[in-house]
Amino acid sequence: MPGTRFDVAIVGGGLVGASLAIALDRIGRRVALIEAAPAGAPPAVFDERNLSFAEATVHGLRALGVLRHLRAPPGAIRRIHVSRAGDFGRVVLDASEHGRDAFGQVVVARDFGLALEARLNECTHVTRLRPMRFEAASSGGGMRVLQMRDAAGAAHSIEAQLLVGADGTRSIVRDALGIGVDEHDFRQTLFVARVRTERAPDGTAYERFGPNGPTALLPRGDGHFGVVHGVPRDQADAVAALPEAQWLARLQSAFGWRVGRLIASGTRSAYPIVQVVARSLTGERAVLVGNAAQTLHPIGAQGFNLGLRDALTLAEMIEAGGDPGDATLLSEHARRRAEDRARTLQFSGGLARLTANDGDTMRPLRSLGFGALQHLPALRAQLVGGALGYRGDVPRLCRGEP
């Protein structure tokens, strides 16, 4: 253990936890990053999922110096095409109509993980404790005392002015703080894979809704699409077992022919979808960020974007100086995150429920909604703002400001 006292201890070295550690390093704060995965073995979240970074996220990650470490080119999202099977109408958003080259970028989670790792290796104020598992935390003397255990079973402890739970949906930190959650099981499983299509990506991201969940195609930088396909939970095992030809036929039926024939698919991964929302973001000298604070339905690709705004808002407040675990600071952080969090949860959860309802009365209402979004500037502006990552009080780095 190279040191036992830190300004901030972050439990969880995944997407949001690593990003927060980098943000705090750049302002000179002493950080302990507690990671369950050993060195050389990336966390499980760095897999084949396709991450859709909104413009605000691109600004933030560029400011942190992460994007320059990407080894594979990202795919630009220049248009967003939204429709639903069985409903009239569609919504098409074009970034050029809003003075932008793109709404955001598509990056493979594995590639992003390697970029975060490379950037963390440049940090001079981050101490990585790995493999290490958080077990408990107590308070005293203006500090949080963290109890941990290494891979050999030996106990360790450190002190930090602020404890950050960035340890995912089933957060041990959240449990240790006694913070309850509200859960909604969508009874869906999402499959993700890479697919090759007859027509190469042209910068359009497609979201096609159906009664069993969404099917999305995201333009990757390698000339393929990243596919996300929702199925009822009780069909997940059968879909996982489909041969490639039948899997592609299922995707083709759900999505249609907007990109021509679906030719080939990479390995499929499956993720049960459950919304988990913490009832509080803060505790005594403690705060939750990312999936530990809220795990969303991935419809509209809002999860990591929201989590990064959690992290960069916290870093911005800590940058002002003083005690990072001060109760007033944490209360203000929760206040600043409230609107963005509430609106994003309402958008993702509400859209998932609305588009999955196959009742006869809902179809004409959805068609009217598509028409309104397509033709009413005020509604389109709200949708575009959300797609770009600008909801509520957006942290400075996400706005592209120095």
C-alpha positions in Angstrom: 0.0 0.0 0.0 1.9 3.1 -1.2 -0.2 5.5 0.9 -3.2 5.3 3.2 -4.7 8.9 3.1 -6.4 10.4 0.1 -8.7 13.2 -0.9 -11.1 10.9 -2.8 -11.4 7.2 -2.9 -13.3 5.8 -5.9 -14.7 2.3 -5.7 -15.0 0.9 -9.2 -12.7 1.4 -12.2 -15.2 1.0 -15.0 -16.3 3.7 -17.5 -17.4 6.4 -15.0 -15.0 5.6 -12.2 -12.0 5.7 -14.4 -13.2 9.0 -16.0 -13.7 10.6 -12.6 -10.2 9.5 -11.5 -8.7 11.2 -14.6 -10.8 14.4 -14.0 -9.6 14.6 -10.4 -6.0 13.9 -11.4 -5.9 16.9 -13.7 -6.8 19.2 -10.9 -4.2 17.7 -8.6 -6.4 15.8 -6.1 -4.9 12.6 -4.5 -7.1 9.7 -5.6 -7.4 6.1 -4.7 -9.0 4.0 -7.4 -10.2 0.7 -6.0 -10.6 -1.9 -8.7 -11.8 -5.5 -8.5 -10.0 -6.5 -11.8 -6.2 -7.2 -11.6 -3.7 -5.3 -13.7 -3.8 -6.4 -17.3 -7.4 -7.8 -17.0 -9.9 -5.1 -18.0 -13.3 -4.9 -16.2 -16.1 -6.8 -17.7 -17.8 -3.6 -18.9 -15.1 -3.2 -21.5 -16.7 -5.6 -23.9 -18.2 -5.5 -27.4 -21.0 -3.1 -26.6 -21.3 0.0 -28.8 -21.2 3.2 -26.8 -23.0 6.2 -28.3 -21.2 9.3 -27.0 -23.3 12.5 -27.2 -21.6 15.8 -28.2 -21.4 16.8 -24.6 -19.6 13.5 -23.8 -17.2 14.0 -26.7 -16.3 17.5 -25.3 -15.7 16.1 -21.8 -13.6 13.1 -22.9 -11.6 15.2 -25.2 -10.8 17.7 -22.4 -9.7 14.7 -20.2 -7.3 13.6 -22.9 -8.9 10.2 -23.4 -10.1 10.3 -27.0 -6.5 10.8 -28.3 -5.7 7.3 -27.1 -8.5 5.6 -29.1 -6.8 3.0 -31.4 -9.9 2.5 -33.6 -11.7 5.4 -35.4 -15.1 6.3 -33.9 -18.2 6.4 -36.0 -19.8 9.8 -36.4 -23.6 10.0 -35.8 -24.7 12.6 -38.4 -28.4 11.6 -38.6 -30.8 9.9 -36.2 -33.7 7.9 -37.7 -36.5 6.8 -35.3 -39.6 4.7 -36.2 -41.9 2.1 -34.9 -43.2 -1.1 -36.5 -46.9 -0.8 -37.2 -47.0 3.0 -36.7 -47.2 5.8 -39.3 -44.6 8.4 -39.3 -41.0 8.7 -38.4 -38.5 11.2 -36.9 -35.3 12.1 -38.7 -32.8 14.5 -37.2 -29.9 15.8 -39.2 -26.9 17.4 -37.4 -26.2 19.7 -40.3 -29.6 21.4 -39.8 -28.5 22.4 -36.3 -25.1 23.7 -37.3 -23.1 20.6 -36.4 -21.2 18.0 -38.2 -22.4 15.2 -35.9 -24.6 14.6 -32.9 -21.9 12.4 -31.4 -19.7 9.3 -31.9 -20.0 5.6 -31.6 -17.1 3.8 -29.8 -16.7 0.2 -28.9 -16.5 -0.3 -25.1 -13.4 -2.4 -25.4 -11.6 0.3 -27.4 -12.7 2.9 -24.9 -11.5 0.8 -22.0 -8.0 0.7 -23.6 -8.0 4.4 -24.1 -9.0 5.0 -20.4 -6.2 2.6 -19.3 -3.7 4.5 -21.4 -4.8 7.8 -20.0 -4.8 6.5 -16.4 -1.1 5.4 -16.9 -0.3 9.0 -17.5 -1.9 10.2 -14.2 0.4 11.2 -11.4 -2.1 11.7 -8.5 -4.0 8.4 -8.9 -3.1 5.3 -6.9 -4.7 2.2 -8.3 -5.4 -0.5 -5.7 -6.1 -3.7 -7.6 -7.3 -6.4 -7.3 -9.1 -5.1 -4.3 -12.7 -5.4 -3.1 -14.4 -2.8 -1.0 -16.2 -4.3 2.1 -17.2 -1.5 4.5 -16.7 2.1 5.4 -16.8 4.0 8.7 -16.6 7.7 9.6 -14.4 9.6 12.0 -12.2 12.7 12.2 -13.5 14.2 9.0 -12.6 11.1 7.0 -14.1 7.9 5.6 -12.2 4.8 6.6 -12.5 2.1 3.9 -12.1 -1.6 4.7 -10.9 -3.7 1.8 -9.6 -7.2 1.0 -7.1 -8.2 -1.7 -7.1 -11.3 -3.9 -5.2 -13.3 -1.3 -7.8 -12.5 1.4 -5.6 -10.0 3.3 -7.4 -7.0 4.9 -6.4 -3.4 4.1 -7.7 0.0 5.0 -7.3 3.6 3.7 -8.7 7.0 4.7 -10.3 9.5 2.3 -12.2 12.7 2.7 -14.8 11.5 0.2 -16.0 8.1 -0.8 -17.3 7.7 -4.3 -19.4 4.7 -5.3 -18.9 4.0 -9.0 -19.3 0.3 -8.6 -22.2 -0.4 -10.9 -25.9 -1.4 -10.7 -25.5 -3.7 -7.7 -23.4 -1.2 -5.8 -21.7 -2.5 -2.6 -21.0 1.1 -1.6 -24.6 2.0 -2.0 -25.6 -0.9 0.2 -23.0 0.1 2.8 -24.4 3.6 2.9 -27.9 2.2 3.5 -29.3 4.0 0.4 -32.4 2.2 -1.0 -33.3 1.9 -4.6 -36.4 1.8 -6.8 -36.4 -0.9 -9.4 -38.4 -1.6 -12.6 -37.8 -4.8 -14.5 -38.6 -4.3 -18.1 -38.7 -8.1 -18.6 -36.4 -7.6 -21.6 -33.0 -8.8 -22.6 -30.9 -6.8 -25.0 -28.5 -8.5 -27.4 -25.6 -6.6 -28.8 -23.3 -7.6 -31.7 -21.4 -6.3 -34.7 -23.1 -6.8 -38.0 -22.0 -6.4 -41.6 -24.6 -5.0 -44.0 -25.2 -4.7 -47.7 -24.9 -0.9 -47.5 -22.0 0.5 -45.4 -22.9 3.0 -42.6 -23.4 6.6 -43.8 -23.5 8.2 -40.4 -27.2 7.4 -39.7 -28.1 5.9 -36.3 -31.4 3.9 -36.5 -33.8 3.2 -33.7 -36.6 0.9 -34.7 -39.2 0.2 -31.9 -41.4 -2.8 -31.6 -43.7 -4.5 -29.0 -40.8 -6.6 -27.7 -38.3 -3.8 -27.4 -36.0 -1.7 -29.6 -33.7 -2.7 -32.5 -31.0 -0.1 -33.1 -28.2 0.0 -35.6 -25.3 2.4 -34.8 -22.7 3.4 -37.3 -19.2 2.2 -36.2 -16.0 3.5 -37.5 -14.9 0.2 -38.9 -17.5 0.0 -41.6 -19.9 -2.2 -39.6 -23.0 -1.4 -37.6 -23.3 -2.1 -33.9 -26.7 -3.7 -33.3 -28.8 -3.7 -30.2 -31.9 -6.0 -30.3 -34.5 -6.3 -27.5 -36.3 -9.6 -26.9 -38.8 -10.7 -24.2 -36.8 -12.2 -21.2 -38.5 -15.6 -21.6 -37.2 -15.8 -25.2 -33.6 -14.8 -24.5 -32.1 -18.3 -24.2 -33.7 -19.4 -27.5 -32.4 -16.3 -29.3 -29.0 -16.8 -27.8 -29.0 -20.3 -29.3 -30.0 -19.3 -32.8 -27.6 -20.1 -35.6 -26.1 -17.0 -37.3 -28.5 -17.2 -40.3 -31.6 -17.4 -38.1 -30.3 -14.6 -35.9 -29.8 -12.4 -38.9 -33.2 -13.2 -40.2 -34.7 -12.2 -36.9 -32.9 -8.9 -37.0 -33.9 -8.3 -40.6 -37.6 -8.9 -39.7 -37.5 -6.6 -36.7 -35.4 -3.8 -38.4 -36.4 -3.9 -42.1 -34.3 -3.1 -45.2 -33.0 0.4 -44.6 -29.4 -0.7 -44.9 -30.1 -3.6 -47.3 -29.5 -7.2 -46.4 -27.8 -8.1 -43.1 -24.9 -10.3 -44.2 -22.9 -11.4 -41.2 -22.8 -11.0 -37.4 -20.2 -11.1 -34.7 -20.5 -12.7 -31.3 -23.7 -11.9 -29.4 -23.7 -10.7 -25.8 -26.9 -10.5 -23.7 -27.9 -8.1 -20.9 -31.1 -8.3 -18.9 -32.7 -4.8 -18.6 -33.7 -3.6 -15.1 -33.9 0.1 -14.2 -32.4 0.7 -10.8 -32.5 4.2 -9.3 -30.9 5.2 -6.0 -33.2 7.1 -3.7 -30.4 9.5 -2.7 -27.1 10.4 -4.4 -25.2 11.3 -1.3 -24.5 10.1 2.2 -22.1 11.2 4.9 -18.8 12.0 3.0 -20.0 9.8 0.2 -21.6 10.2 -3.3 -22.9 7.8 -6.0 -22.2 8.3 -9.7 -22.9 6.4 -12.9 -24.8 3.1 -12.7 -24.5 3.1 -8.9 -26.7 6.2 -8.9 -29.0 5.2 -11.7 -29.1 2.3 -14.2 -31.3 3.2 -17.2 -33.0 1.3 -20.0 -30.4 1.7 -22.8 -33.0 3.0 -25.2 -31.6 6.3 -26.6 -28.1 5.4 -25.3 -28.3 7.7 -22.3 -26.6 5.7 -19.6 -22.9 6.5 -19.8 -23.5 10.0 -21.1 -25.5 10.7 -17.9 -22.9 9.0 -15.7 -20.1 11.1 -17.2 -22.0 14.3 -16.4 -22.3 13.0 -12.8 -18.6 12.6 -12.7 -17.6 15.9 -14.3 -20.1 17.9 -12.2 -18.5 16.4 -9.1 -15.0 17.1 -10.3 -15.9 20.7 -11.2 -17.2 21.3 -7.7 -14.2 19.7 -6.1 -11.9 21.9 -8.3 -13.2 24.9 -6.5 -11.1 23.8 -3.5 -11.8 22.9 0.1 -12.9 19.6 1.6 -14.3 17.3 -1.1 -16.5 15.5 1.4 -18.1 18.7 2.8 -21.8 18.2 3.3 -22.7 21.5 1.6 -20.6 20.6 -1.5 -22.4 17.2 -1.7 -25.8 18.8 -1.3 -25.1 21.3 -4.1 -23.8 18.4 -6.3 -27.1 16.6 -5.8 -29.0 19.7 -6.5 -27.1 20.4 -9.7 -27.7 16.8 -10.9 -31.4 16.7 -10.1 -32.9 18.1 -13.3 -30.6 16.2 -15.7 -31.1 13.0 -13.9 -34.9 13.3 -13.6 -35.4 14.3 -17.3 -33.1 11.6 -18.6 -34.8 8.9 -16.5 -38.2 10.2 -17.7 -37.0 10.1 -21.3 -35.5 6.6 -21.3 -38.0 4.8 -19.1 -41.0 6.6 -20.5 -39.9 5.9 -24.1 -39.3 2.2 -23.4 -42.8 1.8 -21.9 -44.6 3.9 -24.5 -43.0 2.2 -27.5 -43.5 -1.3 -26.1 -47.3 -0.8 -25.7 -49.0 -2.5 -28.6 -52.5 -1.5 -27.8 -54.8 -0.3 -30.6 -55.4 3.1 -28.9 -51.6 3.8 -28.6 -50.8 3.4 -32.3 -52.6 6.6 -33.6 -51.3 8.6 -30.6 -47.7 7.5 -31.3 -48.1 8.4 -35.0 -49.4 11.8 -34.0 -46.4 12.2 -31.7 -44.0 11.3 -34.5 -45.6 13.9 -36.7 -45.4 16.5 -34.0 -41.7 15.8 -33.4 -41.0 15.9 -37.1 -42.7 19.3 -37.8 -42.8 21.3 -34.5 -39.5 23.2 -34.0 -39.9 23.5 -30.2 -40.4 19.8 -29.7 -37.5 19.0 -32.1 -35.3 21.4 -30.2 -35.9 19.5 -27.0 -35.2 16.2 -28.6 -32.0 17.5 -30.3 -30.8 19.0 -27.0 -31.1 15.6 -25.3 -29.4 13.8 -28.2 -26.5 16.2 -27.8 -26.3 15.6 -24.1 -27.5 19.1 -22.9 -30.1 18.6 -20.2 -30.3 20.7 -17.0 -27.1 22.0 -15.4 -24.3 20.7 -17.7 -20.7 20.6 -16.4 -18.3 23.1 -17.9 -16.1 20.5 -19.7 -19.1 18.9 -21.4 -20.0 22.4 -22.8 -16.6 22.5 -24.5 -15.4 25.3 -22.2 -11.8 25.3 -20.8 
